[in-house]
Amino acid sequence: MRPLLSLIIFSLSVTNALAGGGAEPPFSLAATLRLIWGLLIVLGALLVVYALAKKKLSFLTGDGGKGAIAIIEMRHLMPRKSLCLVKVRDQEYLLGLGNDQINLIAVINPPDTKDFVATLATAESDNHDNTHDSVL
C-alpha cells in the first residue's frame, strides 16, 4: 500500500510540475481521482487484451486444439495420482497417472452414433417382432 501511495504522490508532483507549477495543489482530490480513473482505464484495457489473446491466439493456449491428442477430462484421486481420459484419433483411452508411471486402464469404445430416427425404427421393429411372437 505504501509504494502505491508513494507512486500517486510522485505522479501528482510530476504532473503539477509539468502543468506549470501553480495550477492545482499537489494533493487535490480532483487530481487524485483523475489519476485513479486513468489507472483503472489502463488496467481494464490490459485485462481485455489479455482475455482476447488467451481466447484467440494459439501461442498462449498450446496448439489451439488442432493436434491428434486431446485431454478430455482429468480427475485427481490423491496427491500425485489421477485418472485421465484422453482422445487420440477418435479413440478414447482411460489412463492412470502415478508418480513416475502412466498405465492404460481401459480402451473406451465410442458410443453408437446412429441418429434418433434410425434408433427409433430399430427399437420399434424389435418391439413389433416381440409382440408378434407372443401372439402366436
C-alpha positions as CSV (number, residue, x, y, z in Angstrom):
1,M,0.0,0.0,0.0
2,R,2.8,2.4,0.9
3,P,4.6,2.0,-2.6
4,L,1.2,2.8,-4.3
5,L,0.7,5.9,-2.2
6,S,4.3,7.0,-3.0
7,L,3.7,6.4,-6.7
8,I,0.5,8.5,-6.5
9,I,2.2,11.4,-4.7
10,F,5.2,11.3,-7.1
11,S,3.0,11.3,-10.2
12,L,0.9,14.2,-8.8
13,S,4.0,16.2,-8.1
14,V,5.4,15.5,-11.6
15,T,2.0,16.3,-13.2
16,N,1.9,19.5,-11.2
17,A,5.4,20.5,-12.2
18,L,4.8,19.8,-15.9
19,A,1.4,21.7,-15.8
20,G,3.1,25.0,-14.7
21,G,3.5,24.6,-11.1
22,G,0.6,26.5,-9.6
23,A,-2.5,25.2,-11.3
24,E,-3.6,22.8,-8.5
25,P,-2.3,22.0,-5.1
26,P,-0.2,18.7,-5.1
27,F,-2.8,16.8,-3.0
28,S,-6.0,17.9,-4.6
29,L,-8.9,15.5,-4.7
30,A,-9.6,16.2,-8.4
31,A,-6.1,15.3,-9.5
32,T,-6.1,12.1,-7.4
33,L,-9.4,11.0,-8.8
34,R,-8.2,11.7,-12.4
35,L,-5.1,9.6,-11.7
36,I,-7.0,6.7,-10.2
37,W,-9.5,6.9,-13.1
38,G,-6.7,6.8,-15.6
39,L,-5.1,3.8,-13.9
40,L,-8.4,1.9,-13.9
41,I,-8.9,2.5,-17.6
42,V,-5.4,1.3,-18.4
43,L,-5.8,-1.8,-16.2
44,G,-9.2,-2.6,-17.8
45,A,-7.7,-2.3,-21.3
46,L,-4.9,-4.6,-20.4
47,L,-7.3,-7.2,-19.0
48,V,-9.4,-7.0,-22.2
49,V,-6.3,-7.5,-24.4
50,Y,-5.2,-10.4,-22.2
51,A,-8.6,-12.1,-22.4
52,L,-8.8,-11.8,-26.1
53,A,-5.2,-13.0,-26.6
54,K,-5.9,-16.0,-24.4
55,K,-9.1,-16.9,-26.2
56,K,-8.0,-16.3,-29.8
57,L,-4.2,-16.7,-30.1
58,S,-2.8,-20.2,-30.1
59,F,0.6,-19.3,-28.6
60,L,-1.0,-18.9,-25.2
61,T,-3.2,-22.0,-25.3
62,G,-0.8,-24.5,-26.8
63,D,-1.6,-25.9,-30.2
64,G,-5.2,-24.5,-30.3
65,G,-6.8,-27.9,-30.1
66,K,-5.6,-28.9,-33.6
67,G,-3.5,-31.8,-32.6
68,A,-4.2,-35.5,-32.7
69,I,-4.2,-35.9,-28.9
70,A,-6.8,-34.2,-26.7
71,I,-7.2,-34.4,-22.9
72,I,-11.0,-34.7,-22.4
73,E,-11.1,-34.9,-18.6
74,M,-8.8,-35.3,-15.7
75,R,-9.7,-36.3,-12.1
76,H,-7.3,-36.1,-9.2
77,L,-7.8,-39.0,-6.8
78,M,-5.0,-38.5,-4.3
79,P,-1.8,-36.4,-4.3
80,R,0.2,-37.4,-7.4
81,K,-2.4,-39.9,-8.5
82,S,-5.2,-39.2,-11.0
83,L,-7.3,-40.5,-13.9
84,C,-7.1,-39.0,-17.3
85,L,-9.5,-39.5,-20.2
86,V,-7.6,-39.0,-23.5
87,K,-8.9,-38.9,-27.1
88,V,-6.4,-40.0,-29.8
89,R,-7.7,-40.1,-33.4
90,D,-11.4,-40.7,-32.4
91,Q,-10.5,-43.4,-29.9
92,E,-10.7,-42.7,-26.1
93,Y,-8.4,-44.2,-23.5
94,L,-8.7,-44.1,-19.7
95,L,-5.2,-43.7,-18.2
96,G,-4.0,-44.0,-14.6
97,L,-1.3,-41.4,-13.8
98,G,1.0,-42.1,-10.9
99,N,4.3,-40.6,-9.6
100,D,6.6,-41.9,-12.4
101,Q,4.2,-44.0,-14.5
102,I,1.3,-44.0,-16.8
103,N,-1.0,-47.1,-17.0
104,L,-3.6,-47.9,-19.6
105,I,-6.8,-48.8,-17.6
106,A,-9.3,-49.2,-20.4
107,V,-10.0,-48.5,-24.1
108,I,-13.4,-46.8,-24.3
109,N,-15.3,-47.5,-27.5
110,P,-17.2,-44.6,-28.9
111,P,-21.0,-44.8,-28.5
112,D,-23.2,-45.8,-31.4
113,T,-23.7,-42.7,-33.4
114,K,-26.9,-43.6,-35.2
115,D,-29.4,-40.8,-35.5
116,F,-32.6,-40.7,-33.5
117,V,-34.8,-41.8,-36.3
118,A,-32.8,-44.9,-37.0
119,T,-32.6,-45.8,-33.3
120,L,-36.4,-45.4,-33.0
121,A,-37.0,-47.5,-36.1
122,T,-34.8,-50.3,-34.8
123,A,-36.5,-50.2,-31.4
124,E,-39.9,-50.2,-33.0
125,S,-39.1,-53.2,-35.2
126,D,-37.7,-55.1,-32.2
127,N,-40.8,-54.3,-30.2
128,H,-43.1,-55.3,-33.1
129,D,-41.3,-58.7,-33.5
130,N,-41.6,-59.4,-29.8
131,T,-45.4,-58.7,-29.7
132,H,-46.0,-60.8,-32.9
133,D,-44.2,-63.8,-31.4
134,S,-46.1,-63.6,-28.2
135,V,-49.5,-63.7,-30.0
136,L,-48.6,-67.0,-31.8
